[in-house]
Structures are given as C-alpha cells and as structure tokens.
Amino acid sequence: MAAQDAADSVDSPVAPAADPAADSVRDRETAVEQVHLDRVYRRLEEKIHEAEFLMQDAARRGQVGTPGALAERDAQVFRAGIHLNRLNNEFEDFLFGRIDLLHGKDGERGPDGAHTSVEPADDAVRPDGTADIGETLHIGRIGVLDADYAPLVIDWRAPAAAPFYRSTPVEPGRVVRRRVIRSRGRRVLGVEDDLMRPELTALLDGAPLPAVGDGALMAALGQARGHTMRDIVASIQAEQDLVIRAPAASVTYVEGGPGTGKTAVALHRAAYLLYKDRRRYAGGILVVSPTPLLVAYTEGVLPSLGEEGQVAIRAVGSLVDGAEATAYDEPAVARIKGSSRMLKVLRKAARGALEQPGAAAPSGQLALGEEPAAPTADRLRVVAFGRRLELEAGDLRRVRAIALGGTTPVNLLRPRARRLLLDALYAKSGAAGRHSDPELAAELRASFDEDVSTEDAFLEFLDAWWPELTPRGVLAAMADERRLGRWARRVLDPGEVRRLARSLRRDALSVHDVALLDELDTLLGTPARPRRKRELDPLDQLTGLQELMPQREESQRERAERLAAERTEYAHVIVDEAQDLTPMQWRMIGRRGRHATWTVVGDPAQSSWSSPEEAAEARDEALGTRPRRRFELTVNYRNPAEIAELAARVLAVAMPGMAAPRAVRSTGVRPRFAVVGARGGLAATVRAEAERLLAEVEGTVGVVVAMRRREEAARWLSGLGDRAVALGSLEAKGLEYDATVVVSPAEVADESPAGLRVLYVALTRATQQLTLVSGTVDEPDADGVPALLRD
Ligand SMILES: Nc1ncnc2c1ncn2[C@@H]1O[C@H](COP(=O)(O)OP(=O)(O)OP(=O)(O)O)[C@@H](O)[C@H]1O
C-alpha cells in the first residue's frame, strides 16, 4: 500500500547485477523504500513526542499529590518510559522487510489492518499469466500505525507477517515477491528480492514488479562475523519460522545439526512468545546456555528484537545465585557429578553433614576443600529445677536419629530436634511423674522448657549440634574422602569416591558442582527469615512521593521489579545445547520450570556425553511424560560446503548413520592443513596460521585447542588484537568465527570418550575458512591431513 506512493514503473523485471540497467533498477527500488522509511520515521518522531509528553504530564500529575493521581502517574510514567525506550532502541534498522501479495480469498482485515487470507483469490491470476498485486506489507521490529491506524510497519511477530517467512517458491501462498531492506539509521542502503512466483508477470499499479539481487539469505550469510550474534529477523527461513511460531506446547523439542540456527531460532521464539502472550509470559522466560561465552555471544539478540527484562539468559554454571562457575571437571569426574547416582550421595551427605560443624559455614565464606575448626557438641549439660542434667554422646545420637526420621529438609528440622532434646532432658530430670493432674503436669513441663531453652548452655549447644547447613558447607564436607566414602557406600566405587573427593578439594567451583549445590539447597531447605525491608524507589525520592505517602502500598511496578529479582521459577524455559546436560543439571533446570512450558533445542551429534543415549535418558527423566512436539532443522547456514564436508567425515565415525545438515553455500576455499614445523613448534605454527587468517578474513578468528591447552593458547595469540581468541574445545560450543584454527584434532578427540563429537563441534565453527594444525600425534600424511580426517 504505502510504498506504492513512489513505486516507479520499471521495464525490466529481473536483471543481473553487473548490468548497468540493473543498477538503475536497484537505485530506483532503493529510492522507493527510502520514501516509505521517511514516512515511518516522521510517524515515529510523532510517537516519541507523544511518549515524552505523557512522561511530562505524568510527572506534573505527581505534584498534585492525591493518592489517586500518584498511582496514575506511576503507571503512566512506567508505560511511557517503556514506550520511549523501545522506540529509541528500535530506531536502528527496524524496517527490514516487505512482501507484495496477490489478492486474497477474503476481504477481511486482521487487527493489524492486514488482510487475513493466506491463499490467493481464485481469479487472482489471469489466464494470460498476469496478476495484480493486491496488497503490500512492510515488516519491522515493531508495528507502527499511521494517524489513521493504517499499518505503516507490521511487527515481525504478527500473524500478517508470517508469509514473509513461510512463503517459498514451492508453497508461495499469496506472496509474489519477498524483499529484504537493508538500512542504517534513516538511510536505506539497498534491497534484496526473492521471487516466489517467477512464472507470473505481476503488476504493481499497472507496471511489472521488478526484482533486485540474488536473495537476502546469501547476502546475510556472506557477511563478516563480530563477537556477538546478530538477529536473523530479516532472513528467517520457513522451517525455522515453523518452530518460532509453534504454539507453546508442554515441550517443543527441536533437533538440528551444527549451524542450522537452533540458538537463533530459540531466541526469536522467546521474543515471539512474549509478543503473542505477554501476560502469560510475565512470569519470565529463562534461556539456559552451556557456557558464559555463549551467553555473552547471544545477549544482544533479544534487545535487538525489542525484548529486554522478561528474558534471563544464564549459563548452566551460573543458575544458582552467587555461583559463577567456569571451571571444568575432567570427563571422568564430570560423569560422576552429573549422574543421578549423586542424588543418593547428596541425601546422605545433607543429613550426615550435621556431624561436621564446618558444613554450617555461611554460604560463600568457606572455600571448597577448606577444613573448618570444629566446635565440640558431643555432650549437653544444663541446670534445671536445681539439678544438673546431662545428655551423653549415645543419648544425643539417638535423639538425632529420631529427629532425622522422614524426608523433611534438615534445616527445617531444628525446631523438632530442639523439642526432642527437651523431651530427653525432661525424662532425665525425673519430673515427668511428679503430677498426676494433667494440667499441673503440663504447667511443670512448660516451665521446664522455658528455663532450659533460654539457658546459654542449651542455646550454644543447639547452635553447634544442629547448625543451619549451607550447600557450600556440605559440598566442602564431601571433600573428605573417608566421610564421602561413608555417604557414598554402595553407590560409588572407591576409585570414584577418591576422584570426586579430590575434585572437591579444589578452590574454584566447577560447572558440575553448581547442580550439586542446587540439589543440596533443596535437600537442606531454608528456614523462614524475617522479610528484608524494601529499598526506596529512586523515583519516589525524585518527586517527594515518599514524604507525601509514607505508608503507601507497593506499586505495580515495584511489585514487578521485586518479583523479577526474587524469581526462581519461570513461565517458559528454553534450553540450548540440551544434548550436554547431565541428569543432575536437568533436575536443577527442572526446578526452575515446574509449571512452565519448554523449548528444548539440541543435537545428539554434538553431545559431550560418552553415550548420547544416557543424555537422552536424563532429558526424558527431567521432562517426564509431558507431551512433546518435535521439529527438525535440516539446513546448515554457518559452514560453507567445503568445511561441512570435512566435518561430515568425523560425524560418520562419531555417529555412524547420522545425517549431516545440508550446507547452503560454497566459498571455493578448501580447509587448509598445516603441520607443526621442526623450528618454532606448536606455538609458532598456530600463531602464524592465526595471523594469516586475520589477514584473509574481515571478522573474527577462533583458535580451538584441547581443554588442557586453554591457557597456553591464549599466550600464543598475545598481541594479535581482539579479533583473535583462543578457547578450549568444550567452550567452543555454540560459537562461531569467520575463520578457525583447530589445533591437533587427535588431542581434542582423545580428551574424553566423547572426544570425536567434541571435535565435530570444533570443526563446525567457521563461516569462511578452517585451518587444521597437526602435530606428530595426529600422524599427518604428506599433505598434512591428520589420520583422523583421512578417508
Ligand atoms: N535464516 C537465517 N538467516 C541468516 N542467518 C542465519 C539463519 N539461520 C541461521 N543463521 C546463521 O547461522 C549461524 C548458525 O546459527 P546458530 O548458532 O543459531 O546455529 P545452531 O544450530 O545453534 O548451531 P550449533 O549447533 O553449531 O551451535 C548463525 O550465524 C546464524 O546467524
């Protein structure tokens, strides 16, 4: 509609790019979109003025000071602030698409003003193969209506925008031409068109519809990478769109090989769900990522789609408040910590640790492996009714065993333990049989309890004997091999106990420790504490609201903010790289989505578990019997065919029979094989290859090494600037670079039982170029091809 204002008549419908006539078509089409963008910007400016006015008006109302006006002011400032913020954020590059459609089957319009029918009208195409364009829609990051409520831009998530993503030449629906518009700020830089019905002569305002360029997808894929992921909103493909817009089922399960867009799709789905049902997802969306590197890489995508605040992206090692684990356990230890057998060990430890007073250290104050000084609590002496009463070690053991009966969390059992201690002392006092009158007997008992339970000796004893345990304290107590052996009897073998205890003596938390901490937190329980006083709202102080209404109720905004800060459960949980989660990690994530709907994305071929079946079992256990809806993504948008073909050779060995995704483009540049030279060794060879790639590609270069070489590899690259980064094989998960150097495939493959799949991950990170550096362990042939990658 609107863009036709300036639609120019163009003679040649499709023209090759080198043709000067094509340039003039491109220029004219760019100018057409510029006219539309100018209109949209004028309208956006009006909206921003409106939002600013609302904020000022709301602030003025605040000065009136009546409670009603204040509440209204609060709500208005909040709404206008969000509005203004979104408009300002969305200003960059927010109009990106356009579709030209045939007349539809019905004349109905949806709430966004667009026609609703997906199929063309029966007479939309004339017998001579010509057809008129019945409707033109522009698609952007948010919807914009003109002053008459006609759509200037349709939000990409609105139903009317779906054909922009769904239409293909095989199933075009009403779409004749799909156009991607590239713009920076207020300037349209160019357009890329795909014709969905190339056989038609489509007429727009009586003139043939022109098409420009080779399509947007190829243009997007060829661009250099930065250190952060970009959104793909302008070029989402049909199979991806089906996942993004799938109704939120109990579990939406998405599988696809490397580079098929699983992460991108998951993030766009979060934005879509919020758009579709903001109220339902006000409970928050949690995205669980495997590493902090991937969190940092993906963090910008949702704000670019206009969504902030409601979505928390957290690394699996940072899901527990206060924990920021980045250390990795060796595979054998990770397997033990991840296995659901740990549940039994933790249950025992959570109760057994009561005997280890160090386990009560306040969280965060006790490093793993640190042995605290133990106050003794093996005898209780009090004075009551003028007599010395004493409970010996044996009495105390019996009382504790009774108190611990059942499954109530240990920290919640303290009142029960206290009562049982008083019972035992009372029995020793001989006062129990003194009165036959129940009322007098009860009175005597009450006065006994009051005397004893306020005695310093009793209180100090109780603190030492039944301290409040912390997850970190219990984990630290498990670092003692003898004790751990007791708690793990018949669950772990002695070798496993030794390895586990040794790993817990380390200072830093490992990624797998975090799931154990979370489990312990549940097993220990948190006694109710008095609520913290809320902090003052800075806005209140700004306007003097606090003085005017000292005992004002919590406002809606304050409540929303408080809930977000306190949130431990979410309305939707998205799990990225799900193939890597252990049963214990699944339990941890499961606790955050007990009432949630789920989107789970993964690729068994990239699993770093020794057996993918085990990982699948863990997942099935966590997701229970919830109904699942499955999707598959089949196209690799990241790797050129030359790299994908090499990676497929590793896949064939790692997962025989598993199909590799199809690569959509080819660069003509084959992977390069370098061999460590006699002089300079590994460091010099890798550095030279990284330097060469930095000169050849515009964007980033990732050097992937076996985990144990992480630190030395960072030194190899020192001084090369921040376009080059070194990372361990497990950290490469989910990331991508313009070029990668994979150092010693044999070392990566031999690192763990799942090493071949980890190597497959490493080989599939590059968008342009891949170099493999081999040492002698790789047994390279005369061409430098390591034994692992030879046919
Ligand atoms: N429709 C698309 N248009 C443009 N780029 C796309 C599209 N789909 C995916 N990509 C790009 O392909 C790359 C791979 O996407 P993504 O990281 O989401 O894949 P993945 O399936 O999660 O990969 P992996 O399993 O290897 O982590 C990214 O650069 C992404 O931007």
The ligand as a MOL file (V3000), in Angstrom:
LIG
                    3D

  0  0  0     0  0            999 V3000
M  V30 BEGIN CTAB
M  V30 COUNTS 31 33 0 0 0
M  V30 BEGIN ATOM
M  V30 1 N 17.6780 -17.7660 8.4670 0
M  V30 2 C 18.8980 -17.3300 8.6610 0
M  V30 3 N 19.3340 -16.2100 8.0660 0
M  V30 4 C 20.5920 -15.7560 8.2540 0
M  V30 5 N 21.4740 -16.3550 9.0470 0
M  V30 6 C 21.0870 -17.4710 9.6830 0
M  V30 7 C 19.7870 -18.0200 9.5250 0
M  V30 8 N 19.6930 -19.1230 10.2890 0
M  V30 9 C 20.8740 -19.2680 10.9000 0
M  V30 10 N 21.7040 -18.2700 10.5260 0
M  V30 11 C 23.0650 -18.0620 10.9790 0
M  V30 12 O 23.7160 -19.3090 11.0230 0
M  V30 13 C 24.6020 -19.3380 12.1290 0
M  V30 14 C 24.2910 -20.5370 12.9800 0
M  V30 15 O 23.1450 -20.2960 13.7520 0
M  V30 16 P 23.0230 -20.8750 15.2210 0
M  V30 17 O 24.2450 -20.5770 16.0010 0
M  V30 18 O 21.7160 -20.4720 15.7500 0
M  V30 19 O 23.0170 -22.4330 14.8690 0
M  V30 20 P 22.9630 -23.6720 15.8400 0
M  V30 21 O 22.0710 -24.6750 15.1920 0
M  V30 22 O 22.6470 -23.2420 17.2030 0
M  V30 23 O 24.4600 -24.1690 15.7390 0
M  V30 24 P 25.3110 -25.0770 16.7260 0
M  V30 25 O 24.5400 -26.3530 16.9510 0
M  V30 26 O 26.5570 -25.3220 15.9590 0
M  V30 27 O 25.5140 -24.2980 17.9560 0
M  V30 28 C 24.4550 -18.0120 12.8550 0
M  V30 29 O 25.4220 -17.1130 12.3920 0
M  V30 30 C 23.1050 -17.5430 12.4080 0
M  V30 31 O 23.0140 -16.1420 12.4460 0
M  V30 END ATOM
M  V30 BEGIN BOND
M  V30 1 1 1 2
M  V30 2 1 2 3
M  V30 3 2 2 7
M  V30 4 2 3 4
M  V30 5 1 4 5
M  V30 6 2 5 6
M  V30 7 1 6 7
M  V30 8 1 6 10
M  V30 9 1 7 8
M  V30 10 2 8 9
M  V30 11 1 9 10
M  V30 12 1 10 11
M  V30 13 1 11 12
M  V30 14 1 11 30
M  V30 15 1 12 13
M  V30 16 1 13 14
M  V30 17 1 13 28
M  V30 18 1 14 15
M  V30 19 1 15 16
M  V30 20 2 16 17
M  V30 21 1 16 18
M  V30 22 1 16 19
M  V30 23 1 19 20
M  V30 24 2 20 21
M  V30 25 1 20 22
M  V30 26 1 20 23
M  V30 27 1 23 24
M  V30 28 2 24 25
M  V30 29 1 24 26
M  V30 30 1 24 27
M  V30 31 1 28 29
M  V30 32 1 28 30
M  V30 33 1 30 31
M  V30 END BOND
M  V30 END CTAB
M  END
